[in-house]
Amino acid sequence: MSSPYLCPNCKTNRSRFNLIEQVPRSVKMDPQSGEVVEEYTASLDPFHVPYRGPDIKVQCGVCGLIEDEISFVKRAQNFKG
């Protein structure tokens, strides 16, 4: 988060952003009711793939676009002007 951002959608916003911290919760749900049957804390079930997504998502405070942080960083790096 020490890099400048530029919104890849509106291409003007460089200062207003919402940082969304993603905290995954590994659970097993009842297929009929949707209730959480089990929450995995220490180790996952052998058939449960661990979360491999980004820790932070970024939302543009002007147009509302939500993307991975790298999209905003790369757009700022590639900006010519």
ABEGO torsion letter per residue (X at the ends): XABBBBBAAAGABAABBBBBBBBBBBBBBBAAAGBBABBBAABBBAABBBBABBABBBBBAAAGBBBBAAAAAAAAAABBX
